[in-house]
Amino acid sequence: MHNIENVRRMLNEVKDHIDYLELFSDMDLVGDDTRHLVDSINAAKTEHGRLDADTLEEAADLKFLYDRLKNVHSSIKVIRNTIGRLEERIEAALDITNNIAGAVEDNTNEDNQDY
């Protein structure tokens, strides 16, 4: 028989990782991060709409658009970092689940040897 307390502890760790994924997916990705990205994209579109090739006189006329595009780029980096954190958590949960499976399997094989 496998160590039930150890398996219970590992299952609780997996649940903690899943809860983290849910919270940060909802709050950061769906909430703040994505909203900031969409706002930045809309601001870049607005700024782009103000430009006209016929009226551009110098590179400085593109400064506002450039700054808006940098905001979009920054928002994408934030989302990438958030996804990286989420990926670390899901990989940890998968590793723990593999450890649980190994513990259960090892004990099953030990139990079968007694017969």
N, C-alpha and C positions, 0 to 999 in steps of 0.2 A: 504494500500500500504506500502511496506517495505521501509526502509531508504536506498535509492539508493546510496547515498554518502558512507554510511557505507559498503554496499555490494561491491561497486566499490573499496574501500580501501582494503577490505579483498581479493577481487579477485587479486588485484595488489600484495598483500603479497604472495598469492599462486604462482603467476607468478615468483616472486623473488626467492622463494624456488625451483621452477622447474629450473630456470636459474642456480642456485647454483648447483643443482644436475647434470645438463648437463656439466657445466664447470669442476667440480671436478671429475666427472666420466671420462671425456675425458682427462683432464690434469694429474690427479693423478693416477687413476686406470689404464686406458688404456695407459697413457703416462709413467710418471716417475716410479710410484710404481711397475707396472707390469714388466716394462723393467728391473728394478733393481732386482726383484725377478728372472726373467728368467736368467739374467746375473749371479746371485748368484748360481742358480741351475746348470748352465753350468760349472761354476768354480768348484763346488763340484764334478760334474761328472768327470771333467778333473783330479782333485786331486785324486779322487777314482781310476781312471785308472792308476795312477802312483804307486799305492800300489800293493804289491804282498805278499801273505801270507808267501811265502817261504823266503822273504827277510826282513820281519818285525823282528826287534831285540829288540826293547823296545817300551814302550808306547809313548815316545816322537815322534816316527816315525808317529804317527797318528795325531800329533798336527795340521798340515796344513789342513788335512781333517776336523778335529774338528772345526777349525776356519771358514772354508768354510761353514760347516753345520750351525754354529751359525749365519753367514750372511744370510743364507736362512731363518732361524727362525726369525731373526730381520726383514727381508723384509715382511714376513707373518704378523708380528705384526703391521707393518706400514699399510699394506692393511686393516687389521682388524680395526685399528683406523680410517682409511679413510671411511670405510664402516659404522662405528659407526656414524661419522659425517653426512654421507649421510642419514642414517636412522633417525637421529634426525630431519633433514630437511623435509623428506617425512612425518614423523609423524606430524610435525607442519603444513604442507600443508593439511594433512587429517583433522586435528582438525579444521583448519580455514574453510575448505570446509564444514565440519559438522555444524559449526557455521552459515555459509551462508545459508545452507539448513534450519536450525532451524529458522533463521530470516525470510526467505521467507515463510516458512510454518506457522509460528506464525501470520504473517500479512495476509496470505491467510485465515486462520481461523477467524481472526478478521473481515476481509472484508465480509465473509460469514454470520457472526452473524448480520450484518446490514440488511439483507434481511428477 
